[in-house]
């Protein structure tokens, strides 16, 4: 069984280093299910991919050409592909599985692209686009384009123009969604890790794998202590696991931060949720008191 507190310390150490060690932090997530997972073996695999990509890109100086050839190397030659058949498989969010199986979801495939690009000397960044994590050049747009060079790792590294981005947004948010160039801003490594963990938590909850979901939530709170929604979720997961004292602690803290039900400090849109949590708290207080 993994020591979640030690894992959280190792994870935040990698995520908070300067520069952040994105690949190591992402690999450490795999220890939730594989406590003895050794990141070094997979970091070496990324090093080999990066070295091969660097050799392939020798003499290529134009950013667009670098992206095209790197995408060809990863998604055609190496066979990395989006897992459309089983998108909800938690393995799609674990970098070591993605490297072994060569399939994943947008954010983990983007992570592979970015880590190989960095090793090959190509400047790239992630983009936390709604519904589909993308990759962009760090350079400003050239010519008549309003947007930077954008590719979609989940779609074989296909290059996207503004119309493609608008269509992705419409598919995810509906016809009334308004496109904003700020949606294509570069994501930080911490934001990428939060997105990986958020996807993984959702998958585990859907599978009712509550211990794993709670572990993921611990890592989310470690890297983003201000995440009150994760504090609430950790409390609800503790409740499902019959850890009543842990559930009571987190849910009381959540209501203290966000405003008690019926109070003026509670936003109206949260009133129903707060009322439900307050009912949980009253029951938990009785349960905890009966155990003392």
N, C-alpha and C positions, 0 to 999 in steps of 0.2 A: 504493500500500500504506500502511495506517495505521501511524503511529508508536505502538505499543502503550504505550510508557512515557509519552509525552506524553499520550495518551488517558487512561491511568490517573491521571495527575496532575490533568487537567481534571475527570475524573469524581469523584475523591475531594474535589476542591475544591468542586464543586457539592453533593455529598452531605454534606460536613462544614461547610458555611457555616451561619451562624446568622441566621435560621432556615434549615434545609436547603432547597436549591432542588431539590425532588423532580422537577419536570417537566424542568428542564435536564439533570439527571443521567440521567434515563430517556431523553431524546432523544440524549444523547451515546453511549449504547449502540449506536445505529444506525450510528455511525461505524466499527464493526467491519467492516461490509460497504460502507458509503458514506462513505469518508474525508472527503469534502468536504461532508457534510451540515451545513446551517446550522440550528442550533436556533432562531434568532430567528424564522424564518418560522412555525414551528409554535407557538412561544410566543405570537406575535401571533394565531394562530388560536385558541388557548385564551383569550386576552384577549377576542376578539370573542364567543366563546361565553359567557364569563363576564359580559360586559356585557349581552348579550341576556337571559341568565338573570336578572341583577339587575333589569332592567326588568320582566321577567315576574313577579318575586317582590315587586315594589314593594307595600308595605302588608301582605304576608303575614308574620305574626309567630309563628304556632305552628310548632314544629319539624316536626311530622308533616306539616303542610300544605306546608311548604317542601320537604321531601324528596319528597313526592308530586308536586308541580309540577315540581321539578327533574328527577325521574326521567321525567316525561312529556315534558319539553322535550328531554332527551337521547335517550331510547330510543324515543320515538314521533315527535316532530317532526323531530329531527335524524337519526334512523335508526340509532343505535348499537345493535349487537346482538352476542350471543355467537356465535362461529364454531363451531357444532356440526358442520358438514360437514367441516372440515379443522382440527381442534383442534391438531394437531402442526405446523402451518405456522409456521416461525420468525417470520414477519412478525407473528403475533399477539402476540409479545413485544416488538416494536419500536414505540415510541409514535408515531413519525412515520407508520408504516404504518397503525396503528390510527386515527389522525386522518384519514388519506387514505381508507382503505377502510371506515371506520366499523364495523369488526368486530375482535374480539380475544378474549382469554381473561379469566377473572375478574379477575386482578390488574391487567391493563392497562386494562380497562374501569372498574375501581374507581379507578384513577389518574386517568382522565379525569374521572370524577364528582367526585373530591376536588378536583382543580385548578379545575374550573368552580365548584364549591361555594365554594371559598375566594374566588374572584374575585367571586362573587355575595353574599358575606357570610353564608354558611351554615356553621355549625360541624359538621364531620364528620371521621371518622377511618376508617382501614382496619382490618380485622380479619383476621388470618392464620388463619382457621378451617381445620381439616384438610380438604384436598381441594377447598376452594372459598373463594376470597378474597371477603370481604363488606365492606360499609360500614355504619358505625354512627353514631348521634348521639353527640356528646361529653357530652351531658346525662345525668344519672342517670335510671334508670327511673321512670316515673310510675304512679300508681294501683296496681293489683294486679299489674302485670307485674313479673317478676323480672329481665327482660332489657331492655337499652336498645332504642331504635328501630333495627331492623336491616333493610337491604335487600340484595338479591342482584343486582348489576349484570349478571351473566351471564344472568339470567332476566328481563330487561326492567325491572329496578328493583323487582321484586316484594318487598313487605314480608313479613318472616318473623317468626313467633312462636316460642315456645320449642319447640313440637312440631315445627315445620319444621326448626329447627336440629338437634334430636335425630335427625330422619330423614336429614338431610344427613350427619351424623356416622355413622349406621348404614350408609348407602350406601358411605361411604368406608372405614370401619374394621371393619365387621361388626356383628353383633347384640350382641356382648359389649362394645362400646365404651361407656364411661361418660361421660355429659355432665357438664361442669364449667363453671360460669359464667365461669371465668377464660379459657376458650377464646374468649370474646367481648371480651377486653381489647383496647384500641387498640394497633395496630402502629405502630412508629416508621417514619419515612421510610427509615431505613437497613434495617430489616427488610423493608420493601416492595421495596426495590431488590434485596436478596439473593434475595427470592422471584422477582422478574422474571428475574434472572440465572440462578438455579437452574433455572427452567423452560426458559430458552433453551439452557443448556448441555445439558440432557437431550435437547432436540429436535435439536441439532446432532450429538450423539453418536449418536443413533438414525439420523441421516442419514449418519453416518460423515464428517461435515464437520469433521475434526479441527482444522484451523487456526482455524476460527471458534470451535470449542469451547474451544480453548486460550486464545484471546483473551478469551472470556467468563470463563474461570477466572482470568485475570490481573486482571480487574476485580473479581471476587469477593474475591480475596486483597487487592486494594488497599483495598476498603471493609471487609473483615473479615480482617485479617492473622492472626488466631488460628484461622482455619478449616483445621484439619489435614486434613480430608477433601478440601478443594480443593487443598491442597498435594500430596496423594497423586495426585489426578486430573490435576493439571498434569504431574506426572512421568510418569504413564501415557500421557497425550496426547503428550508429548514423545517417548516411546518409539515410539508409533505413527508419529510423523513422522520417526523416525530421528535425532532430536537426542539422541544417547546421553549426551553430557556433561550436558545439561540434565536428562534423565531421571534420571541417576545422582544428581545434586545433590539433586533434590527427593525422590526415594524414600529416600535415605539420611537426609535431614532428617526425613522422616515417621517412619521407624522409630526415629530417635533420640528423637523427641518421644513416641511412643506405646509404645515398648518393643520390644526386639529379640525375634525369635521364640525361644521356649524359655526366655526370661528370666522371672524372677519378676515383673518390672514390666510384663509384657505381659498384658492381660486375656485370660482363657481364650477369650472369644468372638471374639477377634481372632487367635488363634493360626494358624488355617488361612490367613487372608488374609496375615498377616505372613510365613508360610513361603513363600507364593507370591511376595511382593514380594522376599523375601530371595533367591530363585532369580533373579529379574529383576536384582537388584543384582549378584550374582556374574557373570552373563553380561555385564552392562553394564561392569563393571570390566575384564573381558577385552577387550571391544570398544574401550573408551576407551584402554586400554593399547596395543592394537595400532595405534592411530592416532597415537600419540606417537613 
